[in-house]
Amino acid sequence: MRCTHDLPYQIGGRWTAHVLRGLEGGRLRFGELRSGMPGVTAKVLAETLRTMEREGTVSREVFEENPPRVEYELTEQGRKVLGLLDLCCGWARENLVVT
């Protein structure tokens, strides 16, 4: 169930729901995640990911390679938030009139 726009409320920062949706299919590198969000800058995405990591919804793994590789994925808590986002999107579809 995709839904990240036009909700009457916001979960986290502006890009949090996009990150949740982007990572719902599994681990991604920064560039892969960003390519699915054409409106976000690298700086804002990095800040969003750092905040989500601090909050415990995203985990970050650094691989000691040259060049270094970093992958992100949802934690168990992040998957629970994704479930809440699904509920909110369902409610919005049923109750909001789109003009």
Secondary structure, DSSP 4 states (H G I P E B T S, - for coil): ----SS-SS-SSSTTHHHHHHHHTTS-EEHHHHHHT-TT--HHHHHHHHHHHHHHTSEEEEEE--SS-EEEEEE-HHHHHHHHHHHHHHHHHHHHPPP-
